[in-house]
Amino acid sequence: MSGDWFIYSFVARGAVILAEHTTQGSNLSGIAAQWLKTLTQPAHRKFTMSYDHNVVNFLTDDEYVYGVVAKESVGAQILFAFLERVKADFKKIYGHGKGDAASEKSLSKS
């Protein structure tokens, strides 16, 4: 699979996006913020939705939400494996309360 499958990804605490990355100029950050406001978050949950001919996968873990927007052709198994890796990396770097005090988009790399 070529690298053009990925469009946008984020890590949020509740409805606050802490870190994000995109490969395309778009308004997905604002749209993701709207999605987050409508989510109810059980302790551990995976779910998928469609958006503008793309697929959006969410992984919730406690108060954190990990999300990815990708081409429809990418399988859910690959996207959830990607999100599990993002979650593991995030917890390794920002775990033990370090991410709890982060402000909106303060963890995004430029």
TIRO-2110 file (N, C-alpha, C; in Angstrom, 1 decimal):
// TIRO-2110
0.9, -1.2, 0.0, N, 1, A
0.0, 0.0, 0.0, CA, 1, A
0.9, 1.2, 0.0, C, 1, A
0.6, 2.2, -0.9, N, 2, A
1.4, 3.4, -0.9, CA, 2, A
1.0, 4.3, 0.3, C, 2, A
1.8, 5.3, 0.5, N, 3, A
1.6, 6.2, 1.6, CA, 3, A
0.5, 7.2, 1.4, C, 3, A
-0.3, 7.2, 0.4, N, 4, A
-1.3, 8.2, 0.1, CA, 4, A
-2.7, 7.8, 0.8, C, 4, A
-2.7, 6.8, 1.6, N, 5, A
-3.9, 6.4, 2.3, CA, 5, A
-4.3, 7.3, 3.5, C, 5, A
-3.3, 7.9, 4.1, N, 6, A
-3.5, 8.7, 5.3, CA, 6, A
-3.9, 10.2, 4.9, C, 6, A
-4.9, 10.7, 5.6, N, 7, A
-5.3, 12.1, 5.4, CA, 7, A
-5.1, 12.9, 6.7, C, 7, A
-5.6, 12.4, 7.8, N, 8, A
-5.6, 13.2, 9.0, CA, 8, A
-5.7, 12.3, 10.2, C, 8, A
-5.0, 12.7, 11.3, N, 9, A
-5.0, 11.9, 12.6, CA, 9, A
-5.0, 12.9, 13.7, C, 9, A
-5.5, 12.5, 14.9, N, 10, A
-5.5, 13.4, 16.0, CA, 10, A
-5.5, 12.6, 17.3, C, 10, A
-5.1, 13.2, 18.4, N, 11, A
-5.3, 12.7, 19.8, CA, 11, A
-6.0, 13.8, 20.5, C, 11, A
-7.1, 13.4, 21.2, N, 12, A
-7.9, 14.4, 22.0, CA, 12, A
-8.1, 13.9, 23.4, C, 12, A
-8.3, 14.8, 24.3, N, 13, A
-8.7, 14.5, 25.6, CA, 13, A
-10.1, 15.1, 25.7, C, 13, A
-11.1, 14.2, 25.8, N, 14, A
-12.5, 14.7, 25.7, CA, 14, A
-12.7, 15.3, 24.3, C, 14, A
-13.2, 16.6, 24.3, N, 15, A
-13.5, 17.3, 23.1, CA, 15, A
-12.3, 18.2, 22.7, C, 15, A
-11.2, 18.1, 23.4, N, 16, A
-10.1, 19.0, 23.1, CA, 16, A
-9.0, 18.3, 22.3, C, 16, A
-8.7, 18.7, 21.1, N, 17, A
-7.6, 18.1, 20.3, CA, 17, A
-6.3, 18.6, 20.8, C, 17, A
-5.5, 17.6, 21.3, N, 18, A
-4.2, 17.9, 21.8, CA, 18, A
-3.1, 17.9, 20.8, C, 18, A
-3.2, 17.0, 19.8, N, 19, A
-2.2, 16.8, 18.8, CA, 19, A
-2.9, 16.4, 17.5, C, 19, A
-2.3, 16.8, 16.4, N, 20, A
-2.9, 16.5, 15.1, CA, 20, A
-1.9, 16.5, 14.0, C, 20, A
-2.1, 15.8, 13.0, N, 21, A
-1.2, 15.8, 11.8, CA, 21, A
-2.1, 15.5, 10.6, C, 21, A
-1.8, 16.2, 9.5, N, 22, A
-2.5, 16.0, 8.3, CA, 22, A
-1.5, 16.0, 7.1, C, 22, A
-1.9, 15.3, 6.1, N, 23, A
-1.0, 15.3, 4.8, CA, 23, A
-1.6, 16.2, 3.8, C, 23, A
-2.8, 16.8, 4.0, N, 24, A
-3.5, 17.6, 3.1, CA, 24, A
-4.0, 18.8, 3.7, C, 24, A
-4.1, 19.9, 3.0, N, 25, A
-4.7, 21.1, 3.6, CA, 25, A
-6.2, 20.9, 3.6, C, 25, A
-6.8, 21.0, 4.7, N, 26, A
-8.2, 20.8, 4.8, CA, 26, A
-8.7, 21.4, 6.1, C, 26, A
-10.0, 21.3, 6.3, N, 27, A
-10.7, 21.8, 7.5, CA, 27, A
-11.0, 20.6, 8.5, C, 27, A
-10.3, 19.5, 8.3, N, 28, A
-10.6, 18.4, 9.2, CA, 28, A
-10.4, 18.6, 10.7, C, 28, A
-9.5, 19.5, 11.0, N, 29, A
-9.4, 19.9, 12.4, CA, 29, A
-10.7, 20.4, 13.0, C, 29, A
-11.3, 21.3, 12.3, N, 30, A
-12.6, 21.9, 12.8, CA, 30, A
-13.7, 20.9, 12.8, C, 30, A
-13.7, 20.0, 11.8, N, 31, A
-14.7, 19.0, 11.6, CA, 31, A
-14.5, 17.9, 12.7, C, 31, A
-13.2, 17.6, 13.0, N, 32, A
-13.0, 16.6, 14.1, CA, 32, A
-13.4, 17.1, 15.4, C, 32, A
-13.2, 18.4, 15.6, N, 33, A
-13.7, 19.0, 16.9, CA, 33, A
-15.2, 18.9, 17.0, C, 33, A
-15.9, 19.0, 16.0, N, 34, A
-17.4, 18.8, 16.0, CA, 34, A
-17.7, 17.4, 16.3, C, 34, A
-17.0, 16.4, 15.6, N, 35, A
-17.3, 15.0, 15.9, CA, 35, A
-17.1, 14.7, 17.4, C, 35, A
-16.0, 15.2, 18.0, N, 36, A
-15.7, 15.0, 19.4, CA, 36, A
-16.8, 15.4, 20.3, C, 36, A
-17.4, 16.5, 20.0, N, 37, A
-18.5, 17.1, 20.8, CA, 37, A
-19.7, 16.2, 20.9, C, 37, A
-19.9, 15.3, 19.9, N, 38, A
-21.0, 14.4, 19.8, CA, 38, A
-20.8, 13.0, 20.3, C, 38, A
-19.5, 12.7, 20.6, N, 39, A
-19.2, 11.4, 21.1, CA, 39, A
-19.6, 11.1, 22.5, C, 39, A
-20.0, 9.9, 22.8, N, 40, A
-20.1, 9.5, 24.2, CA, 40, A
-19.0, 8.4, 24.3, C, 40, A
-18.3, 8.5, 25.4, N, 41, A
-17.0, 7.7, 25.5, CA, 41, A
-17.1, 6.6, 26.6, C, 41, A
-17.4, 5.4, 26.2, N, 42, A
-17.2, 4.3, 27.2, CA, 42, A
-15.7, 4.1, 27.4, C, 42, A
-15.4, 3.3, 28.4, N, 43, A
-14.0, 3.1, 28.7, CA, 43, A
-13.1, 2.7, 27.6, C, 43, A
-13.5, 1.7, 26.8, N, 44, A
-12.7, 1.2, 25.7, CA, 44, A
-13.7, 1.0, 24.5, C, 44, A
-13.5, 1.6, 23.4, N, 45, A
-14.4, 1.5, 22.3, CA, 45, A
-13.8, 1.8, 21.0, C, 45, A
-14.1, 1.0, 20.0, N, 46, A
-13.6, 1.3, 18.6, CA, 46, A
-14.9, 1.5, 17.8, C, 46, A
-14.8, 2.5, 16.9, N, 47, A
-15.9, 2.6, 16.0, CA, 47, A
-15.5, 3.4, 14.7, C, 47, A
-16.3, 3.2, 13.7, N, 48, A
-16.0, 3.8, 12.3, CA, 48, A
-17.2, 4.5, 11.8, C, 48, A
-16.9, 5.5, 11.0, N, 49, A
-17.9, 6.2, 10.3, CA, 49, A
-17.4, 6.7, 8.9, C, 49, A
-18.2, 7.1, 8.0, N, 50, A
-17.8, 7.5, 6.7, CA, 50, A
-17.9, 9.1, 6.7, C, 50, A
-17.0, 9.7, 5.9, N, 51, A
-17.1, 11.1, 5.8, CA, 51, A
-16.5, 11.5, 4.4, C, 51, A
-17.2, 12.1, 3.6, N, 52, A
-16.7, 12.6, 2.3, CA, 52, A
-15.9, 11.6, 1.5, C, 52, A
-16.4, 10.5, 1.3, N, 53, A
-15.7, 9.4, 0.6, CA, 53, A
-14.5, 8.9, 1.3, C, 53, A
-14.4, 9.1, 2.5, N, 54, A
-13.3, 8.6, 3.4, CA, 54, A
-13.8, 7.8, 4.5, C, 54, A
-13.0, 7.2, 5.3, N, 55, A
-13.4, 6.5, 6.5, CA, 55, A
-12.7, 7.1, 7.7, C, 55, A
-13.5, 7.2, 8.8, N, 56, A
-13.0, 7.8, 10.0, CA, 56, A
-13.1, 6.7, 11.1, C, 56, A
-11.9, 6.4, 11.7, N, 57, A
-11.9, 5.4, 12.8, CA, 57, A
-11.5, 6.1, 14.1, C, 57, A
-12.2, 5.7, 15.1, N, 58, A
-12.0, 6.3, 16.5, CA, 58, A
-11.7, 5.1, 17.4, C, 58, A
-10.8, 5.4, 18.3, N, 59, A
-10.4, 4.5, 19.4, CA, 59, A
-10.5, 5.3, 20.7, C, 59, A
-11.3, 5.0, 21.6, N, 60, A
-11.4, 5.7, 22.9, CA, 60, A
-10.7, 4.8, 24.0, C, 60, A
-10.1, 5.5, 24.9, N, 61, A
-9.4, 4.8, 26.0, CA, 61, A
-9.4, 5.8, 27.1, C, 61, A
-10.3, 5.5, 28.1, N, 62, A
-10.5, 6.4, 29.2, CA, 62, A
-11.0, 7.7, 28.7, C, 62, A
-10.4, 8.8, 29.0, N, 63, A
-10.8, 10.1, 28.5, CA, 63, A
-10.2, 10.6, 27.2, C, 63, A
-9.3, 9.7, 26.6, N, 64, A
-8.6, 10.1, 25.4, CA, 64, A
-9.3, 9.4, 24.2, C, 64, A
-9.3, 10.2, 23.1, N, 65, A
-9.8, 9.7, 21.8, CA, 65, A
-8.7, 9.8, 20.8, C, 65, A
-8.5, 8.7, 20.1, N, 66, A
-7.5, 8.7, 19.0, CA, 66, A
-8.3, 8.5, 17.7, C, 66, A
-8.0, 9.3, 16.7, N, 67, A
-8.8, 9.3, 15.5, CA, 67, A
-7.9, 9.3, 14.2, C, 67, A
-8.4, 8.7, 13.2, N, 68, A
-7.7, 8.8, 11.9, CA, 68, A
-8.7, 8.9, 10.8, C, 68, A
-8.4, 9.7, 9.8, N, 69, A
-9.2, 9.8, 8.5, CA, 69, A
-8.3, 9.2, 7.4, C, 69, A
-8.9, 8.3, 6.7, N, 70, A
-8.1, 7.6, 5.6, CA, 70, A
-9.0, 7.4, 4.4, C, 70, A
-8.4, 6.9, 3.3, N, 71, A
-9.1, 6.5, 2.1, CA, 71, A
-10.0, 5.4, 2.5, C, 71, A
-11.2, 5.3, 1.8, N, 72, A
-12.1, 4.2, 2.0, CA, 72, A
-11.5, 2.8, 1.7, C, 72, A
-10.5, 2.8, 0.9, N, 73, A
-9.9, 1.5, 0.5, CA, 73, A
-9.1, 0.8, 1.6, C, 73, A
-8.8, 1.6, 2.6, N, 74, A
-8.0, 1.0, 3.7, CA, 74, A
-8.9, 0.2, 4.7, C, 74, A
-8.5, -0.9, 5.0, N, 75, A
-9.2, -1.8, 5.9, CA, 75, A
-9.2, -1.3, 7.3, C, 75, A
-10.3, -1.6, 8.0, N, 76, A
-10.4, -1.2, 9.4, CA, 76, A
-9.3, -1.8, 10.3, C, 76, A
-8.9, -3.0, 10.0, N, 77, A
-7.9, -3.7, 10.8, CA, 77, A
-6.6, -2.9, 10.8, C, 77, A
-6.2, -2.4, 9.6, N, 78, A
-5.0, -1.6, 9.5, CA, 78, A
-5.2, -0.2, 10.2, C, 78, A
-6.3, 0.4, 10.1, N, 79, A
-6.5, 1.7, 10.8, CA, 79, A
-6.5, 1.5, 12.3, C, 79, A
-7.2, 0.5, 12.8, N, 80, A
-7.2, 0.3, 14.2, CA, 80, A
-5.8, -0.1, 14.7, C, 80, A
-5.0, -0.8, 14.0, N, 81, A
-3.6, -1.1, 14.3, CA, 81, A
-2.8, 0.2, 14.4, C, 81, A
-3.0, 1.1, 13.4, N, 82, A
-2.4, 2.4, 13.4, CA, 82, A
-2.8, 3.2, 14.7, C, 82, A
-4.1, 3.2, 15.0, N, 83, A
-4.5, 3.9, 16.2, CA, 83, A
-4.0, 3.3, 17.5, C, 83, A
-3.9, 2.0, 17.6, N, 84, A
-3.3, 1.4, 18.8, CA, 84, A
-1.8, 1.8, 18.9, C, 84, A
-1.1, 1.9, 17.8, N, 85, A
0.3, 2.4, 17.8, CA, 85, A
0.4, 3.8, 18.3, C, 85, A
-0.5, 4.7, 17.8, N, 86, A
-0.6, 6.1, 18.2, CA, 86, A
-0.8, 6.1, 19.7, C, 86, A
-1.8, 5.4, 20.2, N, 87, A
-2.1, 5.3, 21.6, CA, 87, A
-0.9, 4.9, 22.4, C, 87, A
-0.2, 3.8, 22.0, N, 88, A
0.9, 3.4, 22.8, CA, 88, A
2.0, 4.4, 22.8, C, 88, A
2.3, 5.1, 21.6, N, 89, A
3.3, 6.1, 21.6, CA, 89, A
2.9, 7.3, 22.5, C, 89, A
1.7, 7.7, 22.4, N, 90, A
1.2, 8.8, 23.2, CA, 90, A
1.3, 8.5, 24.7, C, 90, A
0.9, 7.3, 25.1, N, 91, A
1.0, 7.0, 26.5, CA, 91, A
2.5, 6.9, 27.0, C, 91, A
3.3, 6.4, 26.1, N, 92, A
4.8, 6.3, 26.4, CA, 92, A
5.4, 7.7, 26.7, C, 92, A
5.0, 8.7, 25.9, N, 93, A
5.6, 10.0, 26.0, CA, 93, A
4.8, 10.9, 27.0, C, 93, A
3.5, 10.8, 26.9, N, 94, A
2.6, 11.8, 27.7, CA, 94, A
1.8, 11.1, 28.8, C, 94, A
2.1, 9.8, 29.1, N, 95, A
1.4, 9.1, 30.1, CA, 95, A
1.7, 9.6, 31.5, C, 95, A
1.1, 8.9, 32.5, N, 96, A
1.3, 9.3, 33.9, CA, 96, A
1.0, 10.7, 34.2, C, 96, A
-0.1, 11.2, 33.6, N, 97, A
-0.6, 12.6, 33.9, CA, 97, A
0.0, 13.7, 33.0, C, 97, A
1.1, 13.4, 32.2, N, 98, A
1.7, 14.5, 31.5, CA, 98, A
0.7, 15.1, 30.4, C, 98, A
-0.1, 14.2, 29.8, N, 99, A
-1.1, 14.7, 28.8, CA, 99, A
-2.3, 15.4, 29.4, C, 99, A
-2.5, 15.2, 30.7, N, 100, A
-3.7, 15.7, 31.4, CA, 100, A
-3.7, 17.2, 31.5, C, 100, A
-2.6, 17.8, 31.5, N, 101, A
-2.5, 19.3, 31.6, CA, 101, A
-2.3, 20.0, 30.3, C, 101, A
-2.2, 19.2, 29.2, N, 102, A
-1.9, 19.8, 27.9, CA, 102, A
-3.1, 20.6, 27.4, C, 102, A
-2.8, 21.7, 26.7, N, 103, A
-3.9, 22.6, 26.2, CA, 103, A
-4.1, 22.2, 24.7, C, 103, A
-5.1, 22.8, 24.2, N, 104, A
-5.5, 22.6, 22.8, CA, 104, A
-4.4, 22.7, 21.8, C, 104, A
-4.1, 21.7, 21.1, N, 105, A
-3.1, 21.6, 20.0, CA, 105, A
-1.7, 21.8, 20.5, C, 105, A
-1.5, 21.8, 21.8, N, 106, A
-0.1, 22.1, 22.3, CA, 106, A
0.9, 21.0, 22.1, C, 106, A
0.4, 19.8, 21.7, N, 107, A
1.3, 18.7, 21.5, CA, 107, A
1.5, 18.4, 20.0, C, 107, A
1.0, 19.2, 19.2, N, 108, A
1.2, 19.0, 17.7, CA, 108, A
2.6, 19.5, 17.4, C, 108, A
3.2, 18.7, 16.5, N, 109, A
4.6, 19.1, 16.0, CA, 109, A
4.4, 19.9, 14.8, C, 109, A
5.2, 20.9, 14.6, N, 110, A
5.1, 21.8, 13.4, CA, 110, A
5.8, 21.2, 12.3, C, 110, A
END
